[in-house]
Amino acid sequence: AEMRPEHVASASLGQVYRAKLHDGREVALKVQRPGVRDVLGLDWAVAVLLCRAYLQVSQGLNDYTLIVDTVAQGIRKELDYHEEASNLEEFAVRHAFLPFVSSPSWVPEFTGPEGSARVLAMTWYPSRAPSELNREERRQLVEMAVEACVVQLLVTGFVHADPHEGNLRMGDDGRLVFLDFGLMDRIDFGVMECFAAGIRCVIGKDWQELSRVMQEVRFTPTPLLKIQPPDGSGKSKANRLVECSREEFAEALRQQMSEEEGGLSRFGAFATALKKMSSKYVMLTPPYVALMCRTFITLEGLLAEDPEMAKDFNIYEVALPFAVRRVLSPRTTKGKAQIREALLAEEPHARAEWGFAAAKPKWSSLAALVEAAGEDSAEAPAHASGSDSSSAPENFGATEGVQRRLLRTTEGAAIRRFLYDVDVFDALQSFLVSRDSRPLRHKVIDALAEQWATWRFAGRRGRRRAPREFGPRSSAASANWGQWRRDDPYRLPAAALKSSRTAWRLVLRRQ
């Protein structure tokens, strides 16, 4: 066995060393700095005192001590190396359906004892830092990182809260490698569904609906409040809070988002716009948002070294197809009721007469959803017609992986319920001949024709890119999902497939 004396990575909480075990395995040893727990405790106490003093002076509605507590608890968990190891394995299992995402494996036998571990051992993952990549490779890394983090936000709800350049690497097998799982954020399904709705609102510039979603995720109070200066009577020098209409707030939001650089393409610009609006309107900062904002502001910082890419890159457009899929797979009771009301017209007497619910599709709503789902590929022909073959969009497989989950796991329970309650043959006949379904028919035909034309054009030019081939998965992901296979890159666990098959059989029997 051997260990190199110089560290290969360094951070405020510890350092990482490269070593080789007796059996020949190479490992990364993460060693905690001595005394770091006491330093963090002192920093936390000072931050809480400052926040309390600011709250007393400002008389504001936001208690920032809650955010400090949330961040401090997250950082304190970074010191628990067994917690980090658990996060590492959970991350690998939850995101194994993304063929381009990977992470090291935990080596428990060389990690310190639970509760007092100062050393965390992981397998050494051959990879390169962003600074070691050429321009095209770095762009691929950024695109993969954005897709992966958007999926974490909208699909899995298990978000890496510190995706800076030191924690993202390009694996020698072509995968995006995440490192450092001490600081993670968990997002509940209700918040994910609201974020998905919010992304669609920004893309569609529906500011009134966005203002409603902001109230639901507690970015703004209910009712909406406007800050007005003292009335000049001399009775009070404090600002007054008065209720304002949603129309007024939506117009202010539209104006600020339009004026903000990157307002319609960056999550960070959205946060800046809200900060500027807080001088006129009451804005709230729920504790859960602290780590999530850190994730995407840090991620967007990767674009800073490539102004050309930053100019054209729109994170909302990248997120849109995943937002639509989250809308189609609600997990909360409220979300299920909303999507059902939006897409299905209930037969009023079906349950009483036949013993089960029955419904018919709302073709206009389905047409709007198809249009939203297709907006992300609207620029594909423009890309395909360029002269540089390297400009063709890279297919990393995120969309295919999420689609597979939607159709073949519990994520698709809402869709299967729709199909169970709808007479599919009657709906198909209505789709083909009904006047109400004409807009949707045209959209489907146009979308299929566009995809076919793009596919044929790219094929003739030799530029159609298939999903990449990748190396083996981490041990945690392989134990649950099996090894990655070229002939079945989106393979799902056997247990998930068995449950899905049973549910689909029920749908077919109902028809």
Summary of the structure (lengths in Angstrom):
residues: 511
radius of gyration: 25.4
end to end distance: 64.1
largest distance: 81.8
contacts: 1517
relative contact order: 0.10
helix: 57%
strand: 12%
